[in-house]
Amino acid sequence: RRLFRDLVKHTRSIAHTFSPLQLARTIYGFGVAGVDDEPLYRTLCENVLKQRKLLHAKNIVEIVVGLAEAEYTPLKIMSVLLKDSQDMTRWLAAEDAIQLLHVVSRLPKEVSREACSDTFVDDMAALVRRRMQGWWRLRPNDMADLLEAMRALDLEDVFIIENICKQLPRVLQDPACNSSLLLQLWGGLAELPLQTRRAVKESLHRRDKIVIPLEEKLGDVVAKWAEDEESARTQALLLYACARLGYDGASARSLSGSVLQAIAAAGGIPDDSQHSQPWWPLLCWSLAELQHELSSAREFVTQCVGALEEDFASGHLGRLESNAILQVVWAALALDVPVPHSVLRRLSERFEGQDPQQLELDQLHLLRSVALDNALQQQRPGR
């Protein structure tokens, strides 16, 4: 800390002498190091504005990344740096374009909306697509950042995703792809919109080259978590990613058994009040989608439906989103677990009046299934 304090003090006194390259490297270095000093960044940015016409596109990438890491992103400086995306793409590598997409996806919405041109995302995505048509190959970190940026920016590009899937076997076997990075990649693929996620599913079912290293990596992660009683939530989220991608390998089946054992050992539905949204609805949906551990899954889903009924009666469901309730109800119907009419009625009230065009495709599919099953139950004798 003392070293950084001395560096900050010295930098302020000589910042006016820096070249564009020195400014870029200094901002990037301080930002990545987590130095929190707004006056320092303000001084450096003033010099950036003075030398704007001398900045190379790669200088701009380093400056933007550094400022984003430092969480110092004034609109004035970001607008100057990001406004001319078409000109920048002439000089940038694909890795630089991915960094910019990732940074912009993390900026405050009002800053990214005002600072970037209307074509910024398309320009950077086009650069990545062009490089993918040649011999360029993604590194594990770049692939994870690209997937995260695509999700945050609502960028649906089947060509990019198909190319990612082609490169995935090599990335999974890269020593740099540790367990943390694996979870980022797998979660990033699982969070893609329906159309691009379908391309991932097709690749998983077509290419053994993906499945073999994937199963090895996931197996190592699952084995490590099986010994950790506190990892039930993380296991459930990983299983949810497997279900979203239709992956039913041996590691996914082991994961289902492991998370249900952890929940049973904890005495039932876990208390996850420390999280913004409970994760047990995701687990319900995942178990029903994958059809794993059916007996234990039905028992767990029955508990969750009972909890829904109690919470609806007591009015304690304010924290649970409509989609989470829908996932539990759909899982119950898929596993032949009875759903009280009161729960179906309250679920209907949650979605009543919503424009179908504003619902995600996944939500519409679940709603249609629930509505059809409910209609069939109403027609059965004795109902």
Helices and strands as residue ranges (DSSP letters): H 2-14, G 15-17, H 20-32, H 38-50, G 52-54, H 57-69, H 75-82, H 85-88, H 94-106, H 109-115, H 120-132, H 140-152, H 158-172, H 179-190, H 194-206, H 208-226, H 232-244, H 250-266, H 280-290, H 294-314, H 322-334, H 341-351, G 356-358, H 361-379
